[in-house]
């Protein structure tokens, strides 16, 4: 683990999350957003949301909404934004015009065919394909630009020396300028390119710290050179490692849920998701389960491993269940109600959801699983006759019928219910399971429930007796 000065800012911290709206907010992007948000919150700074929507063909309003929904569900609240790059075109063109006037950029009239031929020749010679600077002003002196070519605009990259930075995760990173060709900053139609827009945005938004995925490492030296050409100090950078699937491959659709909102639909708690995402590659001692506030208080980029980390579905389930266990009964019940509705169950037509959640919290790892397990509290089962015959026999039927009658006057509490069932078993020379197992089936439709006395207490006297009467064929 390297020692980083990244987390000791000398200016007010301003971080940003800048997704491209070409799809959902996935786990890797959500973790990057979480780290940038936590860094700003830890230092009392400002967190900015910026939508980088210059890829007009692939960017969609639905994808923008998916990003906003994911951020809102995770409660990664921004202090500014969302800003949209497509609304800033005039600003980008203004900076490009200034760079052309100052000799920091130039127009390149090389055609696509010429560029392809150049790259093929360089590759054949075993060289790294790169633009050869033929339309730099000193190289194109006396040459008349072709009238039928719409030129791109290229940034004039330094020819010598190195460009580097002290990365908040990776440590010192350096590139030789000779390895970087003159970057296109505006296409032939005048549309500015990604790396250029990012620089102008970070400049105008006064970004002090850029925390992003390590797939951007190769973009960083280009952006730093543009900053410095403009006479600006670049932000500090930290590149967080990739999130891998459980098989070690890059996380993708085949690894299961792909959108953050898929996890909301699957019944995970947002605070559990924050906890889980934080622990993918970051640690605070041996702490595994922690609150959002604890995470913000502890957050330090120097505790991020520079090596890729793996997603674990089993770990996510465990973290989620631990967070469910820590919620007060009433709050867990409140969270459960929408999932009951999605399962077609009316929470108002059964026992208090908080009491149901308290009974099921150790048996379910997600709210969806809890709603699935809770169905018999809100909907009477239809038990097939053959299943009834397996549990209700000549030996125990009389005891069950007696209990149906006894339940009419019983003090309806868990302890009294347990005593009544044990008493009936004793009177009929039965083992207690010979009463409790058929009682489970007749009242809930399943043989797998929490303690049946606790279940009956929640189902209620009238509903329990009605279900017993229907299953036993009583008047």
Secondary structure as UniProt FT lines:
FT   TURN            6..7
FT   STRAND          14..17
FT   HELIX           27..42
FT   TURN            43..44
FT   STRAND          46..51
FT   TURN            56..58
FT   HELIX           61..74
FT   STRAND          80..84
FT   HELIX           85..88
FT   HELIX           89..101
FT   TURN            102..103
FT   STRAND          105..108
FT   HELIX           112..124
FT   TURN            125..126
FT   TURN            134..135
FT   TURN            137..139
FT   TURN            141..142
FT   TURN            147..148
FT   STRAND          152..155
FT   STRAND          162..167
FT   TURN            168..170
FT   STRAND          171..176
FT   HELIX           177..179
FT   STRAND          184..186
FT   TURN            188..189
FT   HELIX           194..204
FT   TURN            205..206
FT   STRAND          209..213
FT   HELIX           214..216
FT   HELIX           217..229
FT   TURN            230..231
FT   STRAND          236..240
FT   STRAND          243..244
FT   TURN            246..247
FT   HELIX           253..255
FT   HELIX           260..265
FT   TURN            266..267
FT   HELIX           270..278
FT   TURN            285..286
FT   HELIX           292..298
FT   HELIX           301..303
FT   STRAND          309..310
FT   HELIX           313..326
FT   HELIX           329..342
FT   TURN            343..344
FT   HELIX           347..349
FT   HELIX           353..360
FT   TURN            361..363
FT   HELIX           367..373
FT   HELIX           375..378
FT   HELIX           385..391
FT   TURN            394..396
FT   HELIX           397..406
FT   TURN            407..409
FT   HELIX           414..427
FT   TURN            428..429
FT   HELIX           433..444
FT   HELIX           452..459
FT   HELIX           461..472
//
